[in-house]
Amino acid sequence: MSETISENIRIQLTDAQTIMDLSQLIQKYDAEIFLKKNVHGSMREANLKSILGLINLQLSGDDEVTIICEGPDAKEALEAIKDFLNQ
């Protein structure tokens, strides 16, 4: 059975973290993973498995985002993303 979960978080990125690192981290999960963020007054949503989508979100430290995961390993994916974005 497919599960959908979401959580709002404030991210804390370091200079050493890249969107490539995030992309590689989540490729092992079967879940569909999306991130929502307000970009210059417009709510944007991107599939985290898409590098272009990640670039368009313009992630930076102290951003508020919503992580949405849907699939058989949604909980595990959400926890891994939260851990990465709060290093």
C-alpha positions as CSV (number, residue, x, y, z in Angstrom):
1,M,0.0,0.0,0.0
2,S,1.3,3.4,-0.9
3,E,1.6,6.0,1.8
4,T,1.8,9.8,1.5
5,I,3.4,11.9,4.2
6,S,4.6,15.5,4.4
7,E,6.4,17.7,6.8
8,N,7.3,21.4,6.9
9,I,10.8,22.1,8.0
10,R,13.3,25.0,8.1
11,I,16.5,23.8,6.3
12,Q,20.0,24.4,7.5
13,L,22.4,23.8,4.7
14,T,26.2,24.0,4.9
15,D,28.5,25.3,2.2
16,A,29.7,21.7,1.6
17,Q,26.3,20.4,0.7
18,T,25.2,20.4,-2.9
19,I,22.0,19.5,-4.8
20,M,24.0,16.7,-6.4
21,D,24.5,15.2,-3.0
22,L,20.8,15.4,-2.3
23,S,19.9,14.0,-5.7
24,Q,22.2,11.0,-5.2
25,L,20.9,10.4,-1.7
26,I,17.3,10.0,-2.7
27,Q,17.8,7.9,-5.9
28,K,17.7,4.7,-3.9
29,Y,14.1,5.3,-2.7
30,D,11.0,4.1,-4.6
31,A,8.9,6.9,-3.2
32,E,8.0,10.0,-5.3
33,I,9.6,12.9,-3.4
34,F,8.6,16.5,-3.9
35,L,9.7,19.7,-2.3
36,K,7.6,22.9,-2.1
37,K,9.1,26.3,-1.5
38,N,8.1,29.9,-1.9
39,V,10.4,31.4,-4.5
40,H,10.1,35.2,-4.8
41,G,6.4,35.2,-3.8
42,S,5.4,32.2,-5.9
43,M,4.9,28.7,-4.5
44,R,7.0,26.2,-6.5
45,E,7.0,22.4,-6.3
46,A,9.8,20.2,-7.7
47,N,10.4,16.5,-7.9
48,L,13.6,16.0,-5.9
49,K,14.7,13.3,-8.3
50,S,15.0,16.0,-11.0
51,I,18.2,18.0,-10.9
52,L,16.6,20.8,-12.9
53,G,13.7,20.9,-10.4
54,L,16.2,21.2,-7.5
55,I,18.1,24.0,-9.3
56,N,14.8,26.0,-9.9
57,L,14.0,25.9,-6.1
58,Q,17.1,27.9,-5.3
59,L,17.6,26.2,-1.9
60,S,19.6,28.1,0.7
61,G,20.1,27.9,4.4
62,D,17.1,29.0,6.6
63,D,14.5,28.4,3.9
64,E,11.1,27.0,4.9
65,V,10.1,24.0,2.7
66,T,7.5,21.3,2.7
67,I,8.7,17.8,1.9
68,I,6.1,15.4,0.4
69,C,6.8,11.7,0.0
70,E,4.5,9.1,-1.6
71,G,5.3,5.4,-1.9
72,P,6.2,2.3,0.0
73,D,9.3,3.8,1.6
74,A,8.0,7.3,2.1
75,K,8.8,7.4,5.8
76,E,12.4,6.4,5.3
77,A,12.8,8.9,2.4
78,L,11.4,11.7,4.5
79,E,13.7,11.0,7.4
80,A,16.8,10.8,5.1
81,I,15.9,14.1,3.4
82,K,15.2,15.8,6.8
83,D,18.6,14.6,8.1
84,F,20.4,15.9,4.9
85,L,18.7,19.3,5.0
86,N,19.3,19.9,8.7
87,Q,23.1,19.1,8.9
